Amino acid sequence: MDEDGLRELLRRLRARIRPEEVGLNPKPSRRPGPRVIGLSQPDMDILTNRAVGTYHRFESGRLSPRDDYLRQVGHILRMSEDEFTQVYLLALGQQPPHPLSPDAGIALPSRAAWQRAVAGQREMAYVINAQWDVVAYNERFAELFTDGAVPANALRWVVLAPEARTGVLPDWATRWAPLLLAELRFARIQHPGNRALAQLHHDVLRDGVAGPIYRRSPELSLYTKEEVLPLRHPTLGPGTVTVLVAEPASSRGARHVVLLFDRDSTRTT
């Protein structure tokens, strides 16, 4: 634990919030003792409903906090995701298992810039947010879909759309479905409060084709290598795609995906 770094960061975070903003009485301007700017340590004990001195021990590095306590403090101090990650690293020496906010990674602040970026790419490319909504894509990617109608959610299309299962994605049950359903399982752990992912989870379980695959494979998956998968392009014919995935630093949980298509003259349409 970096006690000095944690103490300094938490002091700055407390100082920016006035007691009256969180339902506490403002400090008297002439009260005895050192002047406290923002929330005091005793204020934090009140707001977290903990014993007197709990927050002082945490901020001074004498308390190893649990995940739920760090999240409670994070919400009270209105931490950004970056601030919460920094506090987590300083306090526990590891990344938080999932974001502070259930909506983290949903709205991309630089969506227009990403659209411009992928539009200029030669290969099929798109950007998805943390719940796999397609937020940017280029024309090459749109060519995969009937009339160029890109689905609102890439993961839902892959695992549930008949067009994906029987047309665009060959070997769907053995190659595509196990990989992407494992991605769904991992995404739900990363974003436990996300309602869209929870709904997709329930829809998959109810599906007569995807459900059995999902239930019998408890694996988790996070893209850690380039996957090469079969693909039947509507105009270019059968081949393979190498799937390249990167996570934008400005939007954790979002993905920038590039599909490198190679035609396969040995396969038939």
KOLDO-261886 format. One record per residue (C-alpha): residue number from 1; x, y, z; residue in one letter. Coordinates in steps of 0.1 Angstrom, whole numbers. Each point is the difference from the previous one (the first is absolute). Layout:
N
site pos = NUM&c1 = X&c2 = Y&c3 = Z&code = A
...
REM end
This chain:
269
site pos = 1&c1 = 0&c2 = 0&c3 = 0&code = M
site pos = 2&c1 = 13&c2 = 35&c3 = -9&code = D
site pos = 3&c1 = -12&c2 = 17&c3 = 32&code = E
site pos = 4&c1 = 13&c2 = 35&c3 = -9&code = D
site pos = 5&c1 = -15&c2 = -1&c3 = -35&code = G
site pos = 6&c1 = -33&c2 = -13&c3 = 12&code = L
site pos = 7&c1 = -3&c2 = 26&c3 = 28&code = R
site pos = 8&c1 = 8&c2 = 29&c3 = -23&code = E
site pos = 9&c1 = -24&c2 = -12&c3 = -27&code = L
site pos = 10&c1 = -29&c2 = -5&c3 = 24&code = L
site pos = 11&c1 = 6&c2 = 34&c3 = 17&code = R
site pos = 12&c1 = -4&c2 = 17&c3 = -34&code = R
site pos = 13&c1 = -31&c2 = -20&c3 = -8&code = L
site pos = 14&c1 = -16&c2 = 9&c3 = 33&code = R
site pos = 15&c1 = 9&c2 = 36&c3 = -3&code = A
site pos = 16&c1 = -21&c2 = 5&c3 = -32&code = R
site pos = 17&c1 = -33&c2 = -10&c3 = 16&code = I
site pos = 18&c1 = -18&c2 = 23&c3 = 25&code = R
site pos = 19&c1 = -19&c2 = -17&c3 = 28&code = P
site pos = 20&c1 = -33&c2 = 16&c3 = -9&code = E
site pos = 21&c1 = 2&c2 = -16&c3 = -35&code = E
site pos = 22&c1 = -4&c2 = -35&c3 = 16&code = V
site pos = 23&c1 = -26&c2 = 9&c3 = 27&code = G
site pos = 24&c1 = 23&c2 = 10&c3 = 28&code = L
site pos = 25&c1 = 1&c2 = 33&c3 = 19&code = N
site pos = 26&c1 = 26&c2 = 25&c3 = -11&code = P
site pos = 27&c1 = 29&c2 = 6&c3 = 23&code = K
site pos = 28&c1 = -2&c2 = 31&c3 = 22&code = P
site pos = 29&c1 = 24&c2 = 26&c3 = -14&code = S
site pos = 30&c1 = 14&c2 = 8&c3 = 35&code = R
site pos = 31&c1 = 2&c2 = -35&c3 = 15&code = R
site pos = 32&c1 = 32&c2 = -8&c3 = 20&code = P
site pos = 33&c1 = 27&c2 = -22&c3 = -15&code = G
site pos = 34&c1 = 16&c2 = -2&c3 = -34&code = P
site pos = 35&c1 = -22&c2 = 12&c3 = -29&code = R
site pos = 36&c1 = -14&c2 = -30&c3 = -21&code = V
site pos = 37&c1 = -8&c2 = 6&c3 = -36&code = I
site pos = 38&c1 = -26&c2 = -23&c3 = -14&code = G
site pos = 39&c1 = -9&c2 = -33&c3 = 18&code = L
site pos = 40&c1 = 18&c2 = -9&c3 = 32&code = S
site pos = 41&c1 = 10&c2 = -35&c3 = 10&code = Q
site pos = 42&c1 = -28&c2 = -2&c3 = 26&code = P
site pos = 43&c1 = -24&c2 = 11&c3 = -28&code = D
site pos = 44&c1 = 11&c2 = -30&c3 = -20&code = M
site pos = 45&c1 = -8&c2 = -24&c3 = 30&code = D
site pos = 46&c1 = -35&c2 = 15&c3 = 1&code = I
site pos = 47&c1 = -5&c2 = -3&c3 = -37&code = L
site pos = 48&c1 = 13&c2 = -36&c3 = -1&code = T
site pos = 49&c1 = -19&c2 = -9&c3 = 32&code = N
site pos = 50&c1 = 32&c2 = -14&c3 = 15&code = R
site pos = 51&c1 = 15&c2 = 2&c3 = 35&code = A
site pos = 52&c1 = 18&c2 = 32&c3 = 10&code = V
site pos = 53&c1 = 36&c2 = -1&c3 = -12&code = G
site pos = 54&c1 = -6&c2 = -25&c3 = -28&code = T
site pos = 55&c1 = 7&c2 = 24&c3 = -28&code = Y
site pos = 56&c1 = 30&c2 = 15&c3 = 18&code = H
site pos = 57&c1 = 16&c2 = -35&c3 = 2&code = R
site pos = 58&c1 = -7&c2 = -5&c3 = -37&code = F
site pos = 59&c1 = 14&c2 = 34&c3 = -11&code = E
site pos = 60&c1 = 31&c2 = -4&c3 = 21&code = S
site pos = 61&c1 = 7&c2 = -35&c3 = -14&code = G
site pos = 62&c1 = -8&c2 = -20&c3 = 31&code = R
site pos = 63&c1 = -32&c2 = -16&c3 = -14&code = L
site pos = 64&c1 = 0&c2 = -25&c3 = -28&code = S
site pos = 65&c1 = -34&c2 = 8&c3 = -16&code = P
site pos = 66&c1 = -24&c2 = -24&c3 = -16&code = R
site pos = 67&c1 = -13&c2 = 6&c3 = -35&code = D
site pos = 68&c1 = -34&c2 = 11&c3 = 12&code = D
site pos = 69&c1 = 15&c2 = 26&c3 = 23&code = Y
site pos = 70&c1 = 21&c2 = 14&c3 = -28&code = L
site pos = 71&c1 = -30&c2 = 3&c3 = -23&code = R
site pos = 72&c1 = -20&c2 = 17&c3 = 28&code = Q
site pos = 73&c1 = 28&c2 = 26&c3 = 4&code = V
site pos = 74&c1 = 3&c2 = 3&c3 = -37&code = G
site pos = 75&c1 = -37&c2 = 9&c3 = -4&code = H
site pos = 76&c1 = 0&c2 = 24&c3 = 29&code = I
site pos = 77&c1 = 31&c2 = 18&c3 = -14&code = L
site pos = 78&c1 = -14&c2 = 0&c3 = -35&code = R
site pos = 79&c1 = 31&c2 = -16&c3 = -14&code = M
site pos = 80&c1 = 5&c2 = -4&c3 = -37&code = S
site pos = 81&c1 = 9&c2 = -34&c3 = -13&code = E
site pos = 82&c1 = 37&c2 = 10&c3 = -2&code = D
site pos = 83&c1 = -1&c2 = 14&c3 = 36&code = E
site pos = 84&c1 = -16&c2 = -32&c3 = 13&code = F
site pos = 85&c1 = 26&c2 = -22&c3 = -18&code = T
site pos = 86&c1 = 28&c2 = 21&c3 = 15&code = Q
site pos = 87&c1 = -15&c2 = -3&c3 = 35&code = V
site pos = 88&c1 = -4&c2 = -37&c3 = -5&code = Y
site pos = 89&c1 = 36&c2 = -4&c3 = -11&code = L
site pos = 90&c1 = 13&c2 = 21&c3 = 28&code = L
site pos = 91&c1 = -21&c2 = -18&c3 = 27&code = A
site pos = 92&c1 = 2&c2 = -36&c3 = -12&code = L
site pos = 93&c1 = 27&c2 = -1&c3 = -27&code = G
site pos = 94&c1 = -24&c2 = -14&c3 = -27&code = Q
site pos = 95&c1 = -25&c2 = 12&c3 = -26&code = Q
site pos = 96&c1 = -37&c2 = 0&c3 = 10&code = P
site pos = 97&c1 = -18&c2 = -31&c3 = -12&code = P
site pos = 98&c1 = -27&c2 = 21&c3 = -17&code = H
site pos = 99&c1 = -7&c2 = 38&c3 = -4&code = P
site pos = 100&c1 = -14&c2 = 22&c3 = 27&code = L
site pos = 101&c1 = -30&c2 = 10&c3 = -21&code = S
site pos = 102&c1 = -23&c2 = -26&c3 = -18&code = P
site pos = 103&c1 = 0&c2 = 24&c3 = -29&code = D
site pos = 104&c1 = 38&c2 = 2&c3 = -4&code = A
site pos = 105&c1 = 10&c2 = -7&c3 = -36&code = G
site pos = 106&c1 = -35&c2 = 6&c3 = -14&code = I
site pos = 107&c1 = 2&c2 = 36&c3 = -12&code = A
site pos = 108&c1 = 32&c2 = 7&c3 = -20&code = L
site pos = 109&c1 = 9&c2 = 37&c3 = 3&code = P
site pos = 110&c1 = 20&c2 = -2&c3 = -32&code = S
site pos = 111&c1 = -26&c2 = -18&c3 = -21&code = R
site pos = 112&c1 = 2&c2 = 24&c3 = -29&code = A
site pos = 113&c1 = 38&c2 = -3&c3 = -1&code = A
site pos = 114&c1 = -2&c2 = -38&c3 = 0&code = W
site pos = 115&c1 = -25&c2 = 1&c3 = -29&code = Q
site pos = 116&c1 = 24&c2 = 21&c3 = -19&code = R
site pos = 117&c1 = 29&c2 = -23&c3 = 8&code = A
site pos = 118&c1 = -17&c2 = -32&c3 = -10&code = V
site pos = 119&c1 = -15&c2 = 16&c3 = -31&code = A
site pos = 120&c1 = 35&c2 = 5&c3 = -13&code = G
site pos = 121&c1 = 12&c2 = -35&c3 = 6&code = Q
site pos = 122&c1 = 4&c2 = -23&c3 = -30&code = R
site pos = 123&c1 = -10&c2 = -32&c3 = 18&code = E
site pos = 124&c1 = -33&c2 = -8&c3 = 17&code = M
site pos = 125&c1 = -1&c2 = 19&c3 = 33&code = A
site pos = 126&c1 = -24&c2 = 10&c3 = 27&code = Y
site pos = 127&c1 = -1&c2 = 11&c3 = 36&code = V
site pos = 128&c1 = -23&c2 = -14&c3 = 27&code = I
site pos = 129&c1 = -7&c2 = 12&c3 = 35&code = N
site pos = 130&c1 = 2&c2 = -21&c3 = 32&code = A
site pos = 131&c1 = -34&c2 = -16&c3 = -7&code = Q
site pos = 132&c1 = 9&c2 = -7&c3 = -37&code = W
site pos = 133&c1 = -21&c2 = 28&c3 = -16&code = D
site pos = 134&c1 = 15&c2 = 10&c3 = -33&code = V
site pos = 135&c1 = 9&c2 = 36&c3 = 3&code = V
site pos = 136&c1 = 22&c2 = 5&c3 = -31&code = A
site pos = 137&c1 = 7&c2 = -20&c3 = -31&code = Y
site pos = 138&c1 = 12&c2 = 3&c3 = -36&code = N
site pos = 139&c1 = -16&c2 = -9&c3 = -33&code = E
site pos = 140&c1 = 21&c2 = -31&c3 = -4&code = R
site pos = 141&c1 = -15&c2 = -14&c3 = 33&code = F
site pos = 142&c1 = -36&c2 = 10&c3 = -11&code = A
site pos = 143&c1 = 5&c2 = -22&c3 = -31&code = E
site pos = 144&c1 = -3&c2 = -31&c3 = 22&code = L
site pos = 145&c1 = -37&c2 = 7&c3 = 7&code = F
site pos = 146&c1 = -31&c2 = -1&c3 = -22&code = T
site pos = 147&c1 = -6&c2 = 34&c3 = -16&code = D
site pos = 148&c1 = 29&c2 = 13&c3 = 21&code = G
site pos = 149&c1 = -21&c2 = 1&c3 = 31&code = A
site pos = 150&c1 = 25&c2 = -3&c3 = 28&code = V
site pos = 151&c1 = -16&c2 = -16&c3 = 31&code = P
site pos = 152&c1 = -3&c2 = 22&c3 = 31&code = A
site pos = 153&c1 = 18&c2 = -26&c3 = 22&code = N
site pos = 154&c1 = 28&c2 = -21&c3 = -15&code = A
site pos = 155&c1 = 0&c2 = -27&c3 = 26&code = L
site pos = 156&c1 = -38&c2 = -5&c3 = -1&code = R
site pos = 157&c1 = 2&c2 = -3&c3 = -38&code = W
site pos = 158&c1 = 28&c2 = -26&c3 = 1&code = V
site pos = 159&c1 = -16&c2 = -23&c3 = 26&code = V
site pos = 160&c1 = -37&c2 = 4&c3 = -9&code = L
site pos = 161&c1 = -5&c2 = 12&c3 = -36&code = A
site pos = 162&c1 = -10&c2 = -28&c3 = -25&code = P
site pos = 163&c1 = 20&c2 = 19&c3 = -27&code = E
site pos = 164&c1 = 32&c2 = -4&c3 = 21&code = A
site pos = 165&c1 = -6&c2 = -36&c3 = 8&code = R
site pos = 166&c1 = -8&c2 = -13&c3 = -34&code = T
site pos = 167&c1 = 15&c2 = 25&c3 = -23&code = G
site pos = 168&c1 = 29&c2 = 23&c3 = 8&code = V
site pos = 169&c1 = 17&c2 = -20&c3 = 28&code = L
site pos = 170&c1 = 8&c2 = -36&c3 = -12&code = P
site pos = 171&c1 = 7&c2 = -25&c3 = 27&code = D
site pos = 172&c1 = -21&c2 = 22&c3 = 23&code = W
site pos = 173&c1 = -7&c2 = -27&c3 = 26&code = A
site pos = 174&c1 = 36&c2 = -12&c3 = 4&code = T
site pos = 175&c1 = 21&c2 = 31&c3 = -7&code = R
site pos = 176&c1 = -20&c2 = 33&c3 = 4&code = W
site pos = 177&c1 = -26&c2 = -8&c3 = 27&code = A
site pos = 178&c1 = 23&c2 = -15&c3 = 27&code = P
site pos = 179&c1 = 25&c2 = 29&c3 = -3&code = L
site pos = 180&c1 = -26&c2 = 28&c3 = 0&code = L
site pos = 181&c1 = -22&c2 = -16&c3 = 27&code = L
site pos = 182&c1 = 31&c2 = -2&c3 = 22&code = A
site pos = 183&c1 = 4&c2 = 37&c3 = -7&code = E
site pos = 184&c1 = -35&c2 = 6&c3 = 12&code = L
site pos = 185&c1 = 7&c2 = -18&c3 = 32&code = R
site pos = 186&c1 = 31&c2 = 20&c3 = 6&code = F
site pos = 187&c1 = -17&c2 = 33&c3 = -8&code = A
site pos = 188&c1 = -27&c2 = -7&c3 = 26&code = R
site pos = 189&c1 = 27&c2 = -5&c3 = 26&code = I
site pos = 190&c1 = 17&c2 = 32&c3 = -10&code = Q
site pos = 191&c1 = -33&c2 = 20&c3 = 0&code = H
site pos = 192&c1 = -23&c2 = -17&c3 = 25&code = P
site pos = 193&c1 = -25&c2 = 28&c3 = 1&code = G
site pos = 194&c1 = -4&c2 = 3&c3 = -37&code = N
site pos = 195&c1 = -36&c2 = -6&c3 = -10&code = R
site pos = 196&c1 = 6&c2 = -5&c3 = -37&code = A
site pos = 197&c1 = 25&c2 = -28&c3 = 6&code = L
site pos = 198&c1 = -23&c2 = -15&c3 = 26&code = A
site pos = 199&c1 = -29&c2 = 0&c3 = -25&code = Q
site pos = 200&c1 = 22&c2 = -16&c3 = -27&code = L
site pos = 201&c1 = 11&c2 = -26&c3 = 25&code = H
site pos = 202&c1 = -37&c2 = -10&c3 = 7&code = H
site pos = 203&c1 = -8&c2 = 1&c3 = -37&code = D
site pos = 204&c1 = 28&c2 = -23&c3 = -8&code = V
site pos = 205&c1 = -10&c2 = -25&c3 = 27&code = L
site pos = 206&c1 = -35&c2 = -1&c3 = -15&code = R
site pos = 207&c1 = 12&c2 = -5&c3 = -35&code = D
site pos = 208&c1 = -3&c2 = -36&c3 = -12&code = G
site pos = 209&c1 = 33&c2 = 1&c3 = -19&code = V
site pos = 210&c1 = 23&c2 = 23&c3 = 19&code = A
site pos = 211&c1 = -12&c2 = -9&c3 = 34&code = G
site pos = 212&c1 = 13&c2 = -36&c3 = 2&code = P
site pos = 213&c1 = 35&c2 = 12&c3 = -13&code = I
site pos = 214&c1 = 0&c2 = 28&c3 = 27&code = Y
site pos = 215&c1 = -10&c2 = -23&c3 = 28&code = R
site pos = 216&c1 = 25&c2 = -28&c3 = -7&code = R
site pos = 217&c1 = 30&c2 = 23&c3 = -4&code = S
site pos = 218&c1 = 9&c2 = 18&c3 = 33&code = P
site pos = 219&c1 = 31&c2 = 16&c3 = -16&code = E
site pos = 220&c1 = 8&c2 = 37&c3 = 2&code = L
site pos = 221&c1 = 16&c2 = 17&c3 = -29&code = S
site pos = 222&c1 = 18&c2 = 33&c3 = -6&code = L
site pos = 223&c1 = 18&c2 = 6&c3 = -33&code = Y
site pos = 224&c1 = 37&c2 = -5&c3 = 8&code = T
site pos = 225&c1 = 10&c2 = -12&c3 = -34&code = K
site pos = 226&c1 = -9&c2 = 4&c3 = -37&code = E
site pos = 227&c1 = -28&c2 = -24&c3 = -8&code = E
site pos = 228&c1 = -3&c2 = -14&c3 = -36&code = V
site pos = 229&c1 = -36&c2 = -10&c3 = -7&code = L
site pos = 230&c1 = -20&c2 = -11&c3 = -31&code = P
site pos = 231&c1 = -22&c2 = 26&c3 = -17&code = L
site pos = 232&c1 = -22&c2 = 0&c3 = -30&code = R
site pos = 233&c1 = 0&c2 = 35&c3 = -14&code = H
site pos = 234&c1 = -32&c2 = 8&c3 = -19&code = P
site pos = 235&c1 = 19&c2 = 14&c3 = -30&code = T
site pos = 236&c1 = 35&c2 = -13&c3 = 2&code = L
site pos = 237&c1 = -9&c2 = -36&c3 = 9&code = G
site pos = 238&c1 = 15&c2 = -24&c3 = 26&code = P
site pos = 239&c1 = 32&c2 = 6&c3 = 18&code = G
site pos = 240&c1 = 14&c2 = 8&c3 = 35&code = T
site pos = 241&c1 = 2&c2 = 31&c3 = 21&code = V
site pos = 242&c1 = 28&c2 = 8&c3 = 24&code = T
site pos = 243&c1 = -16&c2 = 18&c3 = 29&code = V
site pos = 244&c1 = 21&c2 = 28&c3 = 15&code = L
site pos = 245&c1 = -13&c2 = 16&c3 = 32&code = V
site pos = 246&c1 = 12&c2 = 31&c3 = 20&code = A
site pos = 247&c1 = -15&c2 = 18&c3 = 30&code = E
site pos = 248&c1 = -1&c2 = 38&c3 = -2&code = P
site pos = 249&c1 = 18&c2 = 15&c3 = 30&code = A
site pos = 250&c1 = -27&c2 = 27&c3 = 2&code = S
site pos = 251&c1 = -29&c2 = -24&c3 = 2&code = S
site pos = 252&c1 = 8&c2 = -32&c3 = 20&code = R
site pos = 253&c1 = -21&c2 = -29&c3 = -10&code = G
site pos = 254&c1 = -5&c2 = 13&c3 = -36&code = A
site pos = 255&c1 = 17&c2 = -17&c3 = -28&code = R
site pos = 256&c1 = 14&c2 = 10&c3 = -34&code = H
site pos = 257&c1 = -2&c2 = -31&c3 = -22&code = V
site pos = 258&c1 = 16&c2 = -5&c3 = -34&code = V
site pos = 259&c1 = -8&c2 = -30&c3 = -22&code = L
site pos = 260&c1 = 26&c2 = -10&c3 = -26&code = L
site pos = 261&c1 = -17&c2 = -20&c3 = -26&code = F
site pos = 262&c1 = 18&c2 = -26&c3 = -22&code = D
site pos = 263&c1 = -19&c2 = -17&c3 = -28&code = R
site pos = 264&c1 = 1&c2 = -38&c3 = -1&code = D
site pos = 265&c1 = -2&c2 = -14&c3 = -34&code = S
site pos = 266&c1 = -2&c2 = -36&c3 = 13&code = T
site pos = 267&c1 = -34&c2 = 6&c3 = 17&code = R
site pos = 268&c1 = -33&c2 = 1&c3 = -18&code = T
site pos = 269&c1 = -28&c2 = 25&c3 = 6&code = T
REM end
